[in-house]
């Protein structure tokens, strides 16, 4: 092998090592697969948030036992929202992407039977809707529980963990400055696209017209 060929091969190996190092610094969890073409839909049917672009990260707590009830409540990880709500969420994602941020979804549409289980366990309307009063908010496919993540898929510091049923989770609660600022950033991003915050849960957002939507009947 000539000296020039050895030098070329060496240069290629160096480039490969650099590229490998760059790829390894981005965790796979930060590179969600799925939608590359933005979601388009019409009507009021439920649509999968897998179709949203950029696709959010999912940590659907109720599809595992890692939740306040300690049991698996959903058979699979496939969060869904009504079409106009999903489109609004996609707008939030696109806005946040310009800032190097994104959303992680904890919950979206929730079956009425699951809502009843939660109410039976908590029976506190500050944190769980009573199905006998308004049938719940998530049950209409118009509410979503979210937090902010950075480009590496790491969550930003927030006032509390998800499903923290204490005053520390309230939107107007005093707290650590950076956590409160991040929660306000999330709130502004969601409200800009038609969502409304929920006073006792910093992570919960309702589509502005949620009351007009009926509860989704069990399939």
Buried (B, 14 or more C-beta within 10 A) or exposed (E): EEEEEEEEEEEEEEEEEEEEEEEEEEEEBBEBEBBEEBBEBEEBEBBBBBBBBBBBBBBBBBBEEEBBBEEEBBEEEBBBBBBBBBBBBBBBBBBBBEEEBBBBBBBBBBBBEBBBBBBEEBEEEEBBBBBEEBBBBBBBBBBBBBBBBEEEBEBBBBBBEBBBBEEBBBBEBEBEEEBBEBBEBBBEBBBEBBBBBBEBBBBBBBBBEBEEBEBBEEE
